[in-house]
């Protein structure tokens, strides 16, 4: 069973927004055994939409469109669908009542005729209730192909997918089992890892496919399998993971489907009854953001100071100016002092600190672009480690975040 995802909107084509909807849909569909044949982004034009539908039906059994369902004149998806399916718009009283109720409860401006027109929907469509918005979802069946149109607003689309779309797909189609499991590794590049596991990879069963997914400071190894019985697939993949772990034990950090590395750290800190704080310079709060994205972070994460300027390092963290003058803002002694300062300020058991030169030019003390120091204060003392994270600013920042997680993980486990 294959699906094609069609994202409608000029804002995607000009790079104004990221196409996160397709990422979400691909993952959710894959989880229930639907493969993605293609992902397409197109403009808000009726002829282009109709052409995309014609092409997609030749590749896939299910075509899911997102976007183009708003109240303004540039949202033409439902009109294109009417032309494509030789249909017409009719007023849906239930949808109209829902729209008017949203305006009564949550919108300060009066409802307009333009908003009410969103209740005019193709007569041949099964209507999918959008509890969070005014643009209803639509489900068409045409010559054994399923066409689904969803709003482009991510939280509206996601709720519709989970509550309406996925259950209906599972009811209508007999789906195969698909199983993916991804090994997380930190600290080595993909070519080195490939050399280590070459014999294991060569002996993988034909039913299991391996993909290398490198990113900044880490490599993910994804094993995928497809078959009739999910439990059998899980057993086969898990057996292969157990076989490869001894070859990568020093860089192995669990599996992505279980937890992210920051989740593992958070869980360990909570079980130990320990706390954490951060002092971030070159990472600008990115480490704190990762931790606080998980519910319940306040039980172990006490706070973070983004001390980008020299004065903030001295006034907020208590880093002595003489240390900065002697060693430079990007240095091991400063990273250690920042970690100790955060540990003291927040009264935490552990504290992470980052300071580095993310570019684009050399630092005041001649530090090369990509030079980063990460400090870790713990109940046993403080240490700092030096790294070179490359010459791209985004790469430096993200790789530093990943490296900081690795350092803290090793200290805890």
QUISULUR-V906050 format. One line per field, one symbol per residue. phi: phi as a letter, one per 40 degrees, with the letter a starting at -180 (. if undefined). psi: psi as a letter, one per 40 degrees, with the letter a starting at -180 (. if undefined). burial: b if it has 9 or more other ideal C-beta (glycine too) atoms within 8 Angstrom, else e. Layout:
phi=???
psi=???
burial=???
This chain:
phi=.bbbbbcbicccccgcbccccccccccccccbgbcccabbbbccbdccccccccccccbbcbbbbbggbccccccbdcccccccbfbacbcbcccccccccccccbbccccbccccccccbdcccccbcccbaccccbbbbafgbbbbbbcccdcccccccccbccdcccccbcbccbbbabccbbhbcccccdccbdccccccdccbbbbcbcacgabbbcbbabacbccccdccccccccccddcbdcbcbgbcccaccccccdccccccgcbbbbbbbccfgcccccccccdgcccbcciabcbccdcccccccgccccccccbgccacdcdcccccccdcccfbcbabbbaabcgcbcccbgccdgcbbbbbbbccibabbbabbgbbdccdccccdcccccccdcccb
psi=hiihhhhhhddddeediigddddddddddddeehihdihihiighdddddddddddeedidhhhihieeaeidegeddddddddefaiiihhdddddddddddddehdiiiiddddeeehihdeihhhhgdeaehiiihihhfeihhhhiiehdddddddddddddddddddihiihhhihhhhiheiidddddddedddddeiidehihhhgiaheihhhhhiihadhdddddddddddddddddefdeehfaiddciidddddddddddefiiiiihhcdefeddddddeehiedeedhdihhggdidddddddefhhddddddeidgiddddddddddddddefidihiihhiheieiiideehihehihhihhieeaiiiiiiheaehdddddddddddddddddddd.
burial=bbbbbbbbbeebbeeeeebebbebbbebbbebbbbbebbbbbebebebbbebbeebbebbbbbbbbbbbbbeeebbbbbbbbbbbebebeebeebbebbbebbeeeeeeebeeebbebbbbbeebebbbbeeebbbbbbbeeeebbbbbbbbbbebbbbbbbebbbebbbeeeebebbbbbbbbbbeeeeeebbeebeebbeebeeebebebbebebbbbbbbbbbbeeeebbbebbbebbeebbeebeebbbbbbeeeebbbbbbbbbbeeeebbbbbbbbbbbbbbebbeebeebeebbbebbbbeeeebbbebbbbeeebbeebbbbbbbbbbbbbbbbbebbebbbbbbbbbbbbeeebebebebbbbbbbbbbeeebebeebebeeeeebbbbbbbbbbbbbbbebbe
